[in-house]
Amino acid sequence: MNHLAYEVDDVDAIRKRLLDAGYRESTVPNKHPYRKRIYFYDPEGNDWEFIQYYSDDPQKRNGYEIADS
């Protein structure tokens, strides 16, 4: 298993709550025109992804030809 993932409505609010609670980020936040993702470790070392989509179009939401940076 690589990581567990959840779709959320507000990645920035989730990130703040997790940081305030002392959780550690596992991946630097990245930029993509149709999604925003963050990753955090839980106390057991599992990697969790939280993703917010800005489009309902699956090709745009899941397009990897647009490099995350």
N, CA and C atoms as a LAMMPS dump frame, in Angstrom:
ITEM: TIMESTEP
0
ITEM: NUMBER OF ATOMS
207
ITEM: BOX BOUNDS ff ff ff
-5.0000000000000000e+02 5.0000000000000000e+02
-5.0000000000000000e+02 5.0000000000000000e+02
-5.0000000000000000e+02 5.0000000000000000e+02
ITEM: ATOMS id mol type element x y z
1 1 1 N 0.848 -1.173 0
2 1 2 C 0 0 0
3 1 3 C 0.893 1.236 0
4 2 1 N 0.601 2.158 -0.883
5 2 2 C 1.35 3.407 -0.959
6 2 3 C 0.816 4.415 0.045
7 3 1 N -0.481 4.686 -0.018
8 3 2 C -1.091 5.636 0.912
9 3 3 C -2.61 5.483 0.871
10 4 1 N -3.257 6.067 1.87
11 4 2 C -4.71 6.116 1.942
12 4 3 C -5.147 7.508 1.502
13 5 1 N -6.308 7.619 0.877
14 5 2 C -6.71 8.916 0.339
15 5 3 C -8.177 9.221 0.616
16 6 1 N -8.426 10.506 0.82
17 6 2 C -9.787 11.009 1.018
18 6 3 C -9.993 12.256 0.184
19 7 1 N -11.158 12.355 -0.438
20 7 2 C -11.555 13.587 -1.112
21 7 3 C -12.208 14.495 -0.072
22 8 1 N -11.774 15.752 -0.039
23 8 2 C -12.289 16.706 0.944
24 8 3 C -12.74 17.983 0.239
25 9 1 N -13.522 18.787 0.957
26 9 2 C -14.017 20.042 0.395
27 9 3 C -13.047 21.204 0.554
28 10 1 N -12.163 21.138 1.56
29 10 2 C -11.283 22.27 1.853
30 10 3 C -9.928 21.769 2.355
31 11 1 N -9.004 21.551 1.427
32 11 2 C -7.67 21.052 1.767
33 11 3 C -6.954 21.991 2.737
34 12 1 N -7.087 23.296 2.543
35 12 2 C -6.372 24.241 3.404
36 12 3 C -6.836 24.137 4.857
37 13 1 N -8.122 23.957 5.073
38 13 2 C -8.645 23.815 6.434
39 13 3 C -8.152 22.506 7.061
40 14 1 N -8.136 21.432 6.28
41 14 2 C -7.641 20.141 6.782
42 14 3 C -6.16 20.26 7.141
43 15 1 N -5.386 20.893 6.278
44 15 2 C -3.944 21.06 6.53
45 15 3 C -3.715 21.811 7.83
46 16 1 N -4.429 22.895 8.052
47 16 2 C -4.272 23.679 9.27
48 16 3 C -4.614 22.84 10.498
49 17 1 N -5.721 22.13 10.432
50 17 2 C -6.137 21.297 11.572
51 17 3 C -5.103 20.216 11.887
52 18 1 N -4.566 19.583 10.86
53 18 2 C -3.576 18.529 11.088
54 18 3 C -2.272 19.102 11.639
55 19 1 N -1.82 20.22 11.094
56 19 2 C -0.606 20.857 11.625
57 19 3 C -0.81 21.307 13.07
58 20 1 N -1.962 21.905 13.354
59 20 2 C -2.26 22.348 14.721
60 20 3 C -2.296 21.175 15.7
61 21 1 N -2.69 19.996 15.209
62 21 2 C -2.763 18.806 16.057
63 21 3 C -1.416 18.087 16.171
64 22 1 N -0.403 18.6 15.462
65 22 2 C 0.936 18.028 15.577
66 22 3 C 1.293 16.959 14.562
67 23 1 N 0.454 16.77 13.552
68 23 2 C 0.781 15.786 12.519
69 23 3 C 1.861 16.328 11.597
70 24 1 N 2.636 15.407 11.011
71 24 2 C 3.782 15.768 10.174
72 24 3 C 3.437 15.55 8.702
73 25 1 N 3.729 16.559 7.885
74 25 2 C 3.516 16.432 6.444
75 25 3 C 4.523 15.445 5.866
76 26 1 N 4.064 14.667 4.881
77 26 2 C 4.962 13.698 4.252
78 26 3 C 5.431 14.146 2.881
79 27 1 N 4.702 15.055 2.26
80 27 2 C 5.026 15.526 0.917
81 27 3 C 4.753 17.022 0.865
82 28 1 N 5.612 17.732 0.194
83 28 2 C 5.411 19.172 0.037
84 28 3 C 4.135 19.405 -0.773
85 29 1 N 3.267 20.338 -0.347
86 29 2 C 2.068 20.632 -1.151
87 29 3 C 2.454 20.968 -2.588
88 30 1 N 1.621 20.563 -3.535
89 30 2 C 1.932 20.773 -4.95
90 30 3 C 0.832 21.567 -5.625
91 31 1 N 1.129 22.049 -6.822
92 31 2 C 0.159 22.862 -7.562
93 31 3 C -0.302 22.118 -8.805
94 32 1 N -1.587 22.204 -9.051
95 32 2 C -2.207 21.612 -10.237
96 32 3 C -3.46 22.439 -10.509
97 33 1 N -3.79 22.713 -11.746
98 33 2 C -4.938 23.587 -12.012
99 33 3 C -6.297 23.006 -11.609
100 34 1 N -6.393 21.68 -11.473
101 34 2 C -7.704 21.078 -11.224
102 34 3 C -7.8 20.29 -9.925
103 35 1 N -6.751 20.335 -9.101
104 35 2 C -6.783 19.64 -7.82
105 35 3 C -5.723 20.214 -6.89
106 36 1 N -5.948 19.986 -5.601
107 36 2 C -4.955 20.36 -4.599
108 36 3 C -4.826 19.176 -3.651
109 37 1 N -3.583 18.732 -3.41
110 37 2 C -3.349 17.558 -2.579
111 37 3 C -2.38 17.888 -1.45
112 38 1 N -2.619 17.245 -0.317
113 38 2 C -1.679 17.298 0.793
114 38 3 C -1.521 15.882 1.324
115 39 1 N -0.385 15.622 1.959
116 39 2 C -0.097 14.303 2.511
117 39 3 C 0.432 14.465 3.927
118 40 1 N -0.038 13.585 4.822
119 40 2 C 0.398 13.598 6.214
120 40 3 C 0.617 12.176 6.699
121 41 1 N 1.564 12.034 7.638
122 41 2 C 1.77 10.756 8.321
123 41 3 C 0.923 10.701 9.571
124 42 1 N 0.38 9.518 9.86
125 42 2 C -0.271 9.312 11.157
126 42 3 C 0.79 8.775 12.131
127 43 1 N 0.451 8.607 13.402
128 43 2 C 1.458 8.158 14.378
129 43 3 C 2.078 6.789 14.067
130 44 1 N 1.405 5.957 13.288
131 44 2 C 1.945 4.648 12.927
132 44 3 C 2.784 4.687 11.647
133 45 1 N 2.919 5.874 11.058
134 45 2 C 3.719 6.023 9.848
135 45 3 C 2.959 5.812 8.553
136 46 1 N 1.644 5.631 8.634
137 46 2 C 0.845 5.53 7.412
138 46 3 C 0.741 6.896 6.746
139 47 1 N 0.791 6.898 5.436
140 47 2 C 0.734 8.136 4.658
141 47 3 C -0.706 8.356 4.196
142 48 1 N -1.255 9.532 4.501
143 48 2 C -2.631 9.884 4.159
144 48 3 C -2.625 11.039 3.161
145 49 1 N -3.42 10.895 2.11
146 49 2 C -3.595 11.956 1.119
147 49 3 C -4.979 12.564 1.312
148 50 1 N -5.037 13.882 1.221
149 50 2 C -6.301 14.616 1.221
150 50 3 C -6.303 15.437 -0.055
151 51 1 N -7.361 15.286 -0.844
152 51 2 C -7.392 15.916 -2.161
153 51 3 C -8.693 16.687 -2.351
154 52 1 N -8.545 17.866 -2.92
155 52 2 C -9.691 18.721 -3.254
156 52 3 C -9.661 18.926 -4.76
157 53 1 N -10.778 18.652 -5.408
158 53 2 C -10.863 18.82 -6.86
159 53 3 C -11.538 20.14 -7.208
160 54 1 N -11.069 20.752 -8.308
161 54 2 C -11.643 22.004 -8.802
162 54 3 C -12.392 21.81 -10.116
163 55 1 N -12.606 20.557 -10.508
164 55 2 C -13.329 20.247 -11.743
165 55 3 C -14.08 18.935 -11.543
166 56 1 N -15.185 18.788 -12.237
167 56 2 C -15.916 17.519 -12.235
168 56 3 C -15.483 16.618 -13.388
169 57 1 N -14.659 17.141 -14.277
170 57 2 C -14.189 16.394 -15.437
171 57 3 C -13.079 15.426 -15.005
172 58 1 N -13.316 14.102 -15.087
173 58 2 C -12.31 13.134 -14.644
174 58 3 C -10.953 13.279 -15.337
175 59 1 N -10.953 13.644 -16.623
176 59 2 C -9.673 13.798 -17.319
177 59 3 C -8.871 14.971 -16.749
178 60 1 N -9.543 16.038 -16.39
179 60 2 C -8.842 17.174 -15.793
180 60 3 C -8.43 16.859 -14.361
181 61 1 N -9.324 16.238 -13.601
182 61 2 C -9.049 15.927 -12.2
183 61 3 C -7.86 14.983 -12.058
184 62 1 N -7.769 14.027 -12.96
185 62 2 C -6.767 12.969 -12.84
186 62 3 C -5.639 13.07 -13.85
187 63 1 N -5.565 14.206 -14.543
188 63 2 C -4.522 14.382 -15.547
189 63 3 C -3.146 14.542 -14.933
190 64 1 N -2.226 13.693 -15.341
191 64 2 C -0.857 13.782 -14.856
192 64 3 C 0.075 14.346 -15.909
193 65 1 N -0.468 14.68 -17.087
194 65 2 C 0.359 15.325 -18.106
195 65 3 C 0.683 16.757 -17.711
196 66 1 N -0.099 17.303 -16.77
197 66 2 C 0.177 18.628 -16.215
198 66 3 C 1.022 18.388 -14.968
199 67 1 N 2.282 18.742 -15.023
200 67 2 C 3.195 18.412 -13.937
201 67 3 C 2.818 19.131 -12.653
202 68 1 N 2.736 18.369 -11.56
203 68 2 C 2.591 18.955 -10.229
204 68 3 C 3.935 19.565 -9.869
205 69 1 N 3.891 20.736 -9.272
206 69 2 C 5.153 21.362 -8.854
207 69 3 C 4.947 22.096 -7.563
